[in-house]
Amino acid sequence: MSELIDELLADAKERMHKSVQSTHNEFGSVRTGRASPALLDRIVVDYYGAPTPLKQLATIGAPEARLLTIQPFDQSSIKAIEKAIMESDVGLTPSNDGRMIRLSIPELNEERRKELVKVVRHIAEDGRVAIRNVRRDIMHDLKALKDDGDVGADDERRGEQELQKLTDSNIAELDGILKAKEEEILEV
């Protein structure tokens, strides 16, 4: 195969791997009954009119298995942080003592577990879409190479087959991560 096609496939491999990693990181922000500061990674606070990630505004700790603490760097931001947590999909109610916010993590009931599985499946589907978008972009580039006369039809076809194998393997990897996360959520 031509060097141009190899470069495109290497680019596709890297971008698809990043999509899988990103999805895996998103899974970390879905709670499974244990306190983890990663639960709050997706929370964005309206801080003086600017959307700011919570972890840039406060220190987040997990002193116990069922408790998260949020210590804001700026005490005046406590109300904004509480509001952002209430409006998020983490399903936790904050309580503050004026200096620190505490989030107690309740046991997950069956209904909440099923909701979380749906959230995780939605995140996984977004990851699959990202992988397919990479495939679509590279397919377009392969067709452009053929149309410009840089590669022949046979090379283009081989490139497309390699790209499909790459796509299938990345989606399979993502599905494996999803299955493990679902089991972790449904584990009582």
N, CA, C and O of each residue as an XYZ file, in Angstrom:
752
protein
N       0.853     -1.196      0.000
C       0.000      0.000      0.000
C       0.886      1.243      0.000
O       2.057      1.190      0.376
N       0.323      2.323     -0.415
C       1.112      3.538     -0.542
C       1.357      4.185      0.818
O       0.637      3.947      1.788
N       2.388      5.002      0.849
C       2.767      5.713      2.063
C       1.656      6.655      2.520
O       1.423      6.814      3.718
N       0.973      7.277      1.559
C      -0.115      8.196      1.889
C      -1.229      7.473      2.647
O      -1.769      7.997      3.622
N      -1.564      6.272      2.191
C      -2.628      5.491      2.840
C      -2.175      5.065      4.238
O      -2.956      5.093      5.189
N      -0.897      4.669      4.351
C      -0.371      4.291      5.672
C      -0.466      5.451      6.652
O      -0.807      5.258      7.819
N      -0.163      6.659      6.177
C      -0.264      7.846      7.049
C      -1.707      8.082      7.480
O      -1.974      8.384      8.643
N      -2.639      7.941      6.531
C      -4.059      8.127      6.872
C      -4.509      7.094      7.903
O      -5.220      7.428      8.852
N      -4.095      5.842      7.717
C      -4.486      4.789      8.654
C      -3.861      5.013     10.032
O      -4.499      4.743     11.050
N      -2.628      5.501     10.072
C      -1.986      5.797     11.360
C      -2.745      6.919     12.071
O      -2.954      6.867     13.283
N      -3.152      7.926     11.310
C      -3.932      9.033     11.862
C      -5.269      8.514     12.400
O      -5.696      8.890     13.491
N      -5.920      7.651     11.625
C      -7.208      7.079     12.038
C      -7.042      6.281     13.326
O      -7.856      6.387     14.244
N      -5.975      5.479     13.384
C      -5.733      4.649     14.567
C      -5.575      5.520     15.810
O      -6.150      5.230     16.859
N      -4.795      6.586     15.684
C      -4.554      7.484     16.816
C      -5.850      8.180     17.249
O      -6.151      8.253     18.441
N      -6.610      8.687     16.282
C      -7.849      9.402     16.611
C      -8.892      8.470     17.215
O      -9.601      8.854     18.145
N      -8.992      7.240     16.691
C      -9.953      6.277     17.243
C      -9.556      5.886     18.668
O     -10.408      5.747     19.545
N      -8.244      5.710     18.884
C      -7.767      5.367     20.229
C      -8.115      6.488     21.210
O      -8.522      6.224     22.342
N      -7.954      7.736     20.772
C      -8.306      8.871     21.638
C      -9.794      8.878     21.955
O     -10.184      9.224     23.070
N     -10.633      8.500     20.991
C     -12.086      8.426     21.232
C     -12.400      7.372     22.284
O     -13.228      7.597     23.167
N     -11.737      6.218     22.188
C     -11.957      5.148     23.166
C     -11.508      5.620     24.549
O     -12.215      5.411     25.535
N     -10.331      6.258     24.625
C      -9.822      6.743     25.911
C     -10.745      7.790     26.512
O     -11.014      7.767     27.714
N     -11.230      8.705     25.687
C     -12.136      9.748     26.146
C     -13.417      9.134     26.719
O     -13.898      9.556     27.770
N     -13.957      8.144     26.025
C     -15.167      7.468     26.497
C     -14.887      6.761     27.819
O     -15.705      6.801     28.738
N     -13.726      6.112     27.909
C     -13.342      5.421     29.148
C     -13.265      6.418     30.310
O     -13.709      6.118     31.418
N     -12.703      7.594     30.056
C     -12.615      8.627     31.093
C     -14.000      9.120     31.497
O     -14.252      9.368     32.677
N     -14.908      9.265     30.517
C     -16.288      9.678     30.811
C     -16.961      8.662     31.725
O     -17.728      9.031     32.615
N     -16.671      7.371     31.503
C     -17.262      6.337     32.351
C     -16.881      6.550     33.812
O     -17.657      6.229     34.713
N     -15.699      7.085     34.046
C     -15.246      7.328     35.415
C     -16.107      8.344     36.145
O     -16.128      8.377     37.375
N     -16.818      9.172     35.390
C     -17.639     10.197     36.033
C     -19.051      9.697     36.340
O     -19.891     10.461     36.816
N     -19.313      8.423     36.070
C     -20.608      7.836     36.417
C     -20.405      7.038     37.696
O     -19.549      6.155     37.759
N     -21.192      7.351     38.709
C     -20.914      6.755     40.017
C     -21.384      5.316     40.118
O     -22.346      4.907     39.467
N     -20.688      4.562     40.944
C     -20.991      3.144     41.103
C     -21.215      2.787     42.561
O     -21.127      1.614     42.922
N     -21.502      3.766     43.409
C     -21.730      3.475     44.818
C     -20.539      3.808     45.692
O     -20.661      3.854     46.916
N     -19.390      4.040     45.082
C     -18.194      4.421     45.832
C     -17.894      5.891     45.560
O     -18.121      6.376     44.451
N     -17.397      6.588     46.545
C     -17.040      7.994     46.365
C     -15.742      8.083     45.570
O     -14.741      7.452     45.910
N     -15.781      8.876     44.511
C     -14.588      9.096     43.700
C     -14.638     10.535     43.195
O     -15.656     10.959     42.648
N     -13.557     11.289     43.371
C     -13.555     12.675     42.878
C     -13.874     12.773     41.384
O     -14.320     13.821     40.917
N     -13.649     11.686     40.629
C     -13.933     11.691     39.185
C     -15.424     11.855     38.904
O     -15.811     12.231     37.798
N     -16.265     11.574     39.909
C     -17.717     11.742     39.725
C     -18.065     13.176     39.349
O     -19.056     13.429     38.663
N     -17.237     14.109     39.808
C     -17.548     15.522     39.611
C     -16.786     16.140     38.433
O     -16.818     17.356     38.245
N     -16.102     15.309     37.641
C     -15.295     15.823     36.527
C     -16.109     16.570     35.478
O     -15.614     17.520     34.871
N     -17.354     16.151     35.259
C     -18.154     16.778     34.196
C     -18.880     18.040     34.661
O     -19.520     18.715     33.855
N     -18.787     18.366     35.954
C     -19.536     19.514     36.475
C     -18.814     20.820     36.139
O     -17.624     20.993     36.400
N     -19.595     21.732     35.547
C     -19.072     23.043     35.179
C     -19.864     24.086     35.963
O     -21.095     24.071     35.971
N     -19.139     24.993     36.622
C     -19.747     26.011     37.475
C     -19.739     27.360     36.755
O     -18.761     27.719     36.101
N     -20.834     28.094     36.884
C     -20.894     29.454     36.336
C     -20.208     30.362     37.349
O     -20.830     30.810     38.312
N     -18.927     30.629     37.128
C     -18.113     31.390     38.071
C     -17.899     32.798     37.523
O     -17.112     33.005     36.599
N     -18.600     33.747     38.096
C     -18.568     35.150     37.635
C     -18.829     35.241     36.131
O     -18.139     35.964     35.412
N     -19.835     34.497     35.669
C     -20.238     34.569     34.267
C     -19.440     33.687     33.316
O     -19.769     33.594     32.134
N     -18.401     33.043     33.818
C     -17.572     32.187     32.952
C     -17.772     30.721     33.347
O     -17.626     30.385     34.522
N     -18.104     29.833     32.386
C     -18.228     28.412     32.723
C     -16.844     27.844     33.065
O     -15.932     27.858     32.238
N     -16.708     27.347     34.298
C     -15.419     26.882     34.788
C     -15.556     25.474     35.358
O     -16.469     25.230     36.147
N     -14.679     24.538     34.984
C     -14.743     23.193     35.567
C     -14.582     23.256     37.089
O     -13.755     24.007     37.606
N     -15.380     22.462     37.789
C     -15.361     22.465     39.257
C     -13.963     22.215     39.808
O     -13.558     22.848     40.783
N     -13.217     21.286     39.184
C     -11.896     20.956     39.745
C     -10.905     22.114     39.660
O      -9.842     22.057     40.278
N     -11.240     23.182     38.890
C     -10.380     24.370     38.861
C     -10.759     25.365     39.955
O     -10.019     26.311     40.225
N     -11.925     25.146     40.589
C     -12.405     26.070     41.613
C     -12.252     25.542     43.034
O     -12.377     26.299     43.996
N     -11.982     24.244     43.166
C     -11.986     23.659     44.497
C     -11.136     22.391     44.552
O     -10.807     21.787     43.531
N     -10.794     22.013     45.782
C     -10.126     20.747     46.030
C     -11.214     19.728     46.333
O     -12.062     19.954     47.197
N     -11.189     18.613     45.626
C     -12.209     17.583     45.815
C     -11.536     16.375     46.459
O     -10.522     15.875     45.972
N     -12.123     15.917     47.567
C     -11.545     14.782     48.266
C     -12.590     13.721     48.562
O     -13.792     13.985     48.528
N     -12.110     12.506     48.857
C     -12.995     11.400     49.238
C     -12.471     10.821     50.549
O     -11.788      9.797     50.548
N     -12.797     11.487     51.690
C     -12.258     11.020     52.973
C     -12.836      9.675     53.429
O     -12.196      8.948     54.189
N     -14.044      9.348     52.967
C     -14.670      8.074     53.323
C     -15.222      7.423     52.058
O     -15.274      8.052     51.001
N     -15.629      6.169     52.170
C     -16.130      5.426     51.005
C     -17.418      6.028     50.454
O     -17.697      5.887     49.263
N     -18.210      6.696     51.294
C     -19.495      7.234     50.856
C     -19.589      8.747     51.041
O     -20.686      9.275     51.219
N     -18.458      9.451     51.003
C     -18.483     10.901     51.211
C     -17.460     11.598     50.314
O     -16.304     11.186     50.220
N     -17.916     12.660     49.663
C     -17.017     13.528     48.905
C     -17.022     14.888     49.577
O     -18.066     15.362     50.025
N     -15.853     15.519     49.648
C     -15.784     16.879     50.185
C     -15.258     17.807     49.098
O     -14.377     17.441     48.321
N     -15.815     19.016     49.058
C     -15.391     20.015     48.086
C     -14.998     21.256     48.870
O     -15.834     21.874     49.529
N     -13.723     21.617     48.797
C     -13.190     22.774     49.510
C     -12.879     23.860     48.477
O     -11.837     23.805     47.823
N     -13.784     24.862     48.321
C     -13.544     25.907     47.317
C     -12.329     26.771     47.671
O     -12.062     27.043     48.842
N     -11.604     27.191     46.639
C     -10.477     28.101     46.861
C     -11.008     29.484     47.229
O     -10.381     30.217     47.995
N     -12.164     29.831     46.678
C     -12.807     31.121     46.924
C     -14.137     30.831     47.623
O     -15.046     30.268     47.012
N     -14.258     31.215     48.908
C     -15.457     30.898     49.692
C     -16.729     31.470     49.077
O     -17.812     30.919     49.272
N     -16.607     32.576     48.333
C     -17.806     33.196     47.755
C     -18.394     32.359     46.613
O     -19.495     32.643     46.140
N     -17.671     31.341     46.174
C     -18.168     30.522     45.065
C     -18.994     29.321     45.528
O     -19.470     28.539     44.704
N     -19.167     29.170     46.859
C     -19.889     27.999     47.384
C     -21.293     27.877     46.802
O     -21.700     26.788     46.395
N     -22.039     28.981     46.757
C     -23.418     28.933     46.250
C     -23.443     28.497     44.781
O     -24.272     27.676     44.391
N     -22.537     29.043     43.973
C     -22.487     28.690     42.547
C     -22.134     27.211     42.369
O     -22.677     26.542     41.490
N     -21.224     26.705     43.205
C     -20.831     25.298     43.124
C     -22.017     24.407     43.506
O     -22.301     23.416     42.833
N     -22.711     24.772     44.602
C     -23.886     23.995     45.016
C     -24.941     23.954     43.918
O     -25.526     22.908     43.640
N     -25.175     25.108     43.298
C     -26.182     25.202     42.227
C     -25.793     24.287     41.063
O     -26.642     23.578     40.524
N     -24.514     24.300     40.673
C     -24.041     23.473     39.554
C     -24.217     21.982     39.861
O     -24.586     21.206     38.980
N     -23.954     21.584     41.103
C     -24.102     20.173     41.488
C     -25.575     19.770     41.442
O     -25.917     18.687     40.966
N     -26.449     20.658     41.943
C     -27.889     20.366     41.944
C     -28.412     20.209     40.515
O     -29.262     19.356     40.259
N     -27.911     21.023     39.585
C     -28.409     21.001     38.211
C     -27.777     19.897     37.367
O     -28.227     19.639     36.250
N     -26.747     19.249     37.886
C     -26.062     18.208     37.111
C     -26.834     16.888     37.196
O     -27.839     16.782     37.900
N     -26.330     15.869     36.450
C     -26.999     14.567     36.451
C     -26.381     13.565     37.430
O     -26.637     12.366     37.328
N     -25.560     14.053     38.392
C     -24.941     13.116     39.331
C     -25.924     12.611     40.383
O     -25.694     11.569     40.997
N     -27.016     13.340     40.594
C     -28.048     12.876     41.514
C     -27.651     12.934     42.974
O     -28.076     12.090     43.764
N     -26.838     13.921     43.348
C     -26.415     14.076     44.737
C     -26.853     15.448     45.251
O     -26.887     16.427     44.506
N     -27.186     15.495     46.544
C     -27.599     16.763     47.151
C     -26.467     17.278     48.036
O     -26.049     16.596     48.972
N     -25.969     18.481     47.741
C     -24.868     19.032     48.532
C     -25.352     19.640     49.848
O     -26.479     20.128     49.940
N     -24.497     19.607     50.850
C     -24.767     20.335     52.093
C     -23.474     21.074     52.431
O     -22.381     20.521     52.303
N     -23.610     22.332     52.865
C     -22.385     23.080     53.153
C     -22.436     23.677     54.546
O     -23.509     23.915     55.102
N     -21.244     23.916     55.104
C     -21.140     24.519     56.428
C     -20.541     25.922     56.320
O     -20.051     26.470     57.307
N     -20.584     26.499     55.114
C     -20.035     27.839     54.919
C     -18.610     27.837     54.401
O     -18.163     28.810     53.794
N     -17.886     26.733     54.641
C     -16.505     26.654     54.158
C     -16.277     25.469     53.240
O     -15.402     25.496     52.376
N     -17.079     24.420     53.437
C     -16.866     23.185     52.692
C     -18.220     22.588     52.305
O     -19.198     22.707     53.042
N     -18.258     21.945     51.135
C     -19.476     21.270     50.694
C     -19.254     19.770     50.865
O     -18.207     19.234     50.504
N     -20.265     19.108     51.424
C     -20.190     17.651     51.588
C     -21.258     16.999     50.713
O     -22.400     17.456     50.656
N     -20.866     15.930     50.039
C     -21.806     15.141     49.244
C     -21.783     13.722     49.792
O     -20.790     13.010     49.640
N     -22.879     13.309     50.432
C     -22.909     11.921     50.891
C     -23.503     11.086     49.756
O     -24.488     11.465     49.122
N     -22.882      9.960     49.531
C     -23.274      9.106     48.413
C     -24.106      7.961     48.960
O     -23.592      7.095     49.668
N     -25.404      7.956     48.631
C     -26.273      6.899     49.143
C     -26.034      5.581     48.408
O     -25.435      5.543     47.333
N     -26.528      4.491     49.029
C     -26.507      3.191     48.346
C     -27.333      3.328     47.072
O     -28.342      4.034     47.052
N     -26.912      2.666     46.032
C     -27.690      2.709     44.792
C     -28.834      1.702     44.868
O     -28.618      0.532     45.184
N     -30.056      2.162     44.576
C     -31.165      1.211     44.504
C     -31.246      0.663     43.074
O     -30.565      1.156     42.174
N     -32.070     -0.342     42.880
C     -32.154     -1.015     41.582
C     -32.537     -0.046     40.455
O     -31.977     -0.087     39.360
N     -33.510      0.829     40.757
C     -33.982      1.781     39.741
C     -32.856      2.731     39.316
O     -32.672      2.985     38.126
N     -32.105      3.254     40.293
C     -31.007      4.183     39.998
C     -29.902      3.459     39.221
O     -29.288      4.039     38.326
N     -29.654      2.208     39.562
C     -28.632      1.437     38.829
C     -28.998      1.342     37.348
O     -28.151      1.513     36.471
N     -30.284      1.064     37.088
C     -30.729      0.939     35.699
C     -30.612      2.272     34.964
O     -30.263      2.305     33.784
N     -30.908      3.378     35.668
C     -30.736      4.708     35.057
C     -29.274      4.946     34.706
O     -28.962      5.461     33.632
N     -28.377      4.567     35.619
C     -26.943      4.769     35.381
C     -26.451      3.919     34.215
O     -25.580      4.349     33.458
N     -27.004      2.712     34.066
C     -26.633      1.863     32.926
C     -27.032      2.567     31.626
O     -26.292      2.534     30.642
N     -28.219      3.209     31.632
C     -28.653      3.950     30.441
C     -27.700      5.098     30.146
O     -27.355      5.333     28.988
N     -27.268      5.818     31.184
C     -26.323      6.924     31.004
C     -25.024      6.411     30.391
O     -24.484      7.012     29.462
N     -24.527      5.288     30.922
C     -23.271      4.710     30.434
C     -23.411      4.251     28.976
O     -22.498      4.431     28.170
N     -24.565      3.656     28.651
C     -24.775      3.219     27.264
C     -24.812      4.409     26.320
O     -24.320      4.331     25.194
N     -25.400      5.522     26.782
C     -25.443      6.733     25.963
C     -24.019      7.277     25.734
O     -23.674      7.681     24.624
N     -23.216      7.279     26.779
C     -21.820      7.726     26.657
C     -21.077      6.824     25.662
O     -20.304      7.306     24.834
N     -21.320      5.503     25.753
C     -20.666      4.548     24.845
C     -21.099      4.800     23.403
O     -20.281      4.739     22.485
N     -22.388      5.084     23.207
C     -22.874      5.342     21.843
C     -22.201      6.598     21.274
O     -21.861      6.642     20.092
N     -22.013      7.616     22.118
C     -21.300      8.819     21.668
C     -19.874      8.464     21.241
O     -19.358      9.012     20.267
N     -19.248      7.552     21.971
C     -17.905      7.098     21.616
C     -17.890      6.366     20.283
O     -16.995      6.570     19.463
N     -18.895      5.506     20.070
C     -18.996      4.781     18.793
C     -19.178      5.761     17.639
O     -18.572      5.610     16.578
N     -20.024      6.770     17.863
C     -20.256      7.777     16.817
C     -18.945      8.503     16.495
O     -18.645      8.758     15.328
N     -18.168      8.833     17.526
C     -16.887      9.514     17.299
C     -15.961      8.636     16.452
O     -15.280      9.134     15.556
N     -15.939      7.328     16.739
C     -15.096      6.403     15.971
C     -15.579      6.338     14.520
O     -14.778      6.359     13.586
N     -16.893      6.260     14.350
C     -17.434      6.202     12.978
C     -17.167      7.497     12.221
O     -16.954      7.472     11.008
N     -17.176      8.615     12.916
C     -16.869      9.901     12.265
C     -15.422      9.917     11.762
O     -15.138     10.438     10.684
N     -14.512      9.341     12.554
C     -13.114      9.247     12.113
C     -13.064      8.387     10.846
O     -12.391      8.738      9.876
N     -13.789      7.247     10.862
C     -13.803      6.369      9.687
C     -14.326      7.120      8.466
O     -13.748      7.032      7.383
N     -15.416      7.856      8.643
C     -16.005      8.604      7.529
C     -14.997      9.617      6.959
O     -14.841      9.731      5.743
N     -14.317     10.349      7.856
C     -13.329     11.342      7.405
C     -12.209     10.686      6.597
O     -11.824     11.183      5.539
N     -11.691      9.565      7.105
C     -10.571      8.893      6.436
C     -11.036      8.279      5.114
O     -10.302      8.307      4.126
N     -12.257      7.723      5.092
C     -12.808      7.188      3.829
C     -12.860      8.296      2.782
O     -12.509      8.087      1.620
N     -13.299      9.466      3.207
C     -13.370     10.619      2.295
C     -11.967     10.954      1.769
O     -11.781     11.215      0.581
N     -10.988     10.942      2.679
C      -9.607     11.241      2.276
C      -9.074     10.180      1.304
O      -8.371     10.513      0.350
N      -9.406      8.905      1.543
C      -8.964      7.830      0.647
C      -9.559      8.024     -0.749
O      -8.870      7.870     -1.757
N     -10.847      8.362     -0.791
C     -11.515      8.588     -2.077
C     -10.866      9.775     -2.801
O     -10.676      9.743     -4.016
N     -10.532     10.818     -2.041
C      -9.886     11.995     -2.642
C      -8.524     11.616     -3.227
O      -8.159     12.092     -4.302
N      -7.774     10.766     -2.529
C      -6.466     10.318     -3.033
C      -6.638      9.579     -4.361
O      -5.874      9.777     -5.306
N      -7.678      8.708     -4.409
C      -7.917      7.950     -5.639
C      -8.342      8.906     -6.768
O      -7.849      8.806     -7.892
N      -9.256      9.827     -6.457
C      -9.755     10.767     -7.468
C      -8.646     11.660     -8.017
O      -8.650     12.031     -9.190
N      -7.692     11.998     -7.140
C      -6.579     12.852     -7.575
C      -5.521     12.056     -8.334
O      -4.591     12.630     -8.900
N      -5.667     10.733     -8.344
C      -4.715      9.897     -9.062
C      -3.472      9.569     -8.256
O      -2.508      9.038     -8.808
N      -3.468      9.876     -6.942
C      -2.295      9.589     -6.099
C      -2.169      8.103     -5.779
O      -1.062      7.603     -5.583
N      -3.311      7.388     -5.725
C      -3.296      5.945     -5.471
C      -4.282      5.269     -6.424
O      -5.189      5.907     -6.960
N      -4.087      3.979     -6.619
C      -4.986      3.231     -7.498
C      -6.208      2.730     -6.745
O      -6.294      2.827     -5.520
N      -7.149      2.192     -7.509
C      -8.399      1.685     -6.927
C      -8.135      0.513     -5.983
O      -8.790      0.393     -4.947
N      -7.184     -0.349     -6.332
C      -6.882     -1.505     -5.479
C      -6.324     -1.054     -4.125
O      -6.713     -1.567     -3.075
N      -5.407     -0.087     -4.172
C      -4.844      0.450     -2.922
C      -5.936      1.100     -2.079
O      -5.970      0.947     -0.858
N      -6.829      1.827     -2.750
C      -7.925      2.473     -2.012
C      -8.773      1.406     -1.312
O      -9.129      1.550     -0.142
N      -9.089      0.334     -2.048
C      -9.920     -0.732     -1.480
C      -9.215     -1.396     -0.290
O      -9.835     -1.649      0.743
N      -7.925     -1.673     -0.442
C      -7.168     -2.265      0.678
C      -7.145     -1.312      1.875
O      -7.264     -1.738      3.024
N      -6.993     -0.040      1.594
C      -7.012      0.965      2.671
C      -8.346      0.986      3.391
O      -8.405      1.079      4.618
N      -9.418      0.899      2.613
C     -10.763      0.885      3.213
C     -10.958     -0.362      4.071
O     -11.572     -0.291      5.136
N     -10.439     -1.507      3.613
C     -10.575     -2.744      4.390
C      -9.802     -2.640      5.714
O     -10.296     -3.035      6.770
N      -8.585     -2.101      5.631
C      -7.788     -1.913      6.850
C      -8.502     -0.959      7.811
O      -8.545     -1.189      9.019
N      -9.057      0.110      7.248
C      -9.777      1.098      8.055
C     -10.974      0.455      8.741
O     -11.258      0.753      9.902
N     -11.681     -0.429      8.031
C     -12.844     -1.107      8.615
C     -12.409     -2.031      9.748
O     -13.083     -2.116     10.774
N     -11.272     -2.733      9.563
C     -10.755     -3.604     10.634
C     -10.427     -2.775     11.872
O     -10.734     -3.161     13.000
N      -9.790     -1.618     11.632
C      -9.432     -0.705     12.716
C     -10.686     -0.223     13.450
O     -10.726     -0.194     14.680
N     -11.703      0.151     12.679
C     -12.967      0.623     13.251
C     -13.603     -0.475     14.091
O     -14.021     -0.231     15.223
N     -13.677     -1.689     13.537
C     -14.295     -2.809     14.251
C     -13.558     -3.116     15.556
O     -14.189     -3.364     16.584
N     -12.220     -3.100     15.515
C     -11.469     -3.433     16.728
C     -11.652     -2.360     17.801
O     -11.748     -2.685     18.985
N     -11.701     -1.084     17.402
C     -11.897     -0.011     18.390
C     -13.302     -0.060     18.986
O     -13.475      0.159     20.185
N     -14.298     -0.344     18.159
C     -15.668     -0.444     18.678
C     -15.776     -1.655     19.602
O     -16.470     -1.588     20.617
N     -15.106     -2.757     19.275
C     -15.114     -3.939     20.144
C     -14.456     -3.612     21.487
O     -14.941     -4.038     22.536
N     -13.356     -2.860     21.457
C     -12.682     -2.459     22.696
C     -13.621     -1.599     23.545
O     -13.721     -1.785     24.758
N     -14.302     -0.663     22.899
C     -15.240      0.206     23.600
C     -16.387     -0.608     24.204
O     -16.804     -0.349     25.333
N     -16.893     -1.585     23.457
C     -17.975     -2.440     23.966
C     -17.517     -3.258     25.177
O     -18.294     -3.496     26.102
N     -16.264     -3.683     25.163
C     -15.722     -4.422     26.306
C     -15.656     -3.548     27.551
O     -15.989     -3.994     28.649
N     -15.224     -2.300     27.377
C     -15.164     -1.356     28.492
C     -16.580     -1.086     29.011
O     -16.805     -1.016     30.219
N     -17.528     -0.937     28.085
C     -18.934     -0.706     28.461
C     -19.475     -1.878     29.278
O     -20.134     -1.676     30.298
N     -19.199     -3.088     28.836
C     -19.700     -4.277     29.532
C     -19.154     -4.319     30.959
O     -19.892     -4.613     31.899
N     -17.874     -4.027     31.118
C     -17.258     -4.029     32.447
C     -17.896     -2.955     33.337
O     -18.148     -3.197     34.518
N     -18.154     -1.780     32.774
C     -18.760     -0.694     33.552
C     -20.184     -1.044     33.955
O     -20.594     -0.760     35.080
N     -20.950     -1.662     33.046
C     -22.324     -2.076     33.366
C     -22.305     -3.078     34.524
O     -23.108     -2.976     35.452
N     -21.381     -4.049     34.464
C     -21.287     -5.040     35.543
C     -20.941     -4.374     36.866
O     -21.471     -4.741     37.915
N     -20.038     -3.382     36.808
C     -19.633     -2.650     38.018
C     -20.830     -1.906     38.616
O     -20.999     -1.877     39.835
N     -21.656     -1.307     37.764
C     -22.829     -0.553     38.238
C     -23.874     -1.505     38.825
O     -24.451     -1.217     39.874
N     -24.119     -2.630     38.162
C     -25.185     -3.539     38.580
C     -24.759     -4.448     39.754
O     -25.591     -5.123     40.360
N     -23.457     -4.449     40.056
C     -22.951     -5.261     41.163
C     -23.501     -4.720     42.481
O     -23.373     -3.532     42.779
N     -24.112     -5.606     43.264
C     -24.728     -5.163     44.533
C     -23.791     -5.459     45.686
O     -24.117     -5.166     46.837
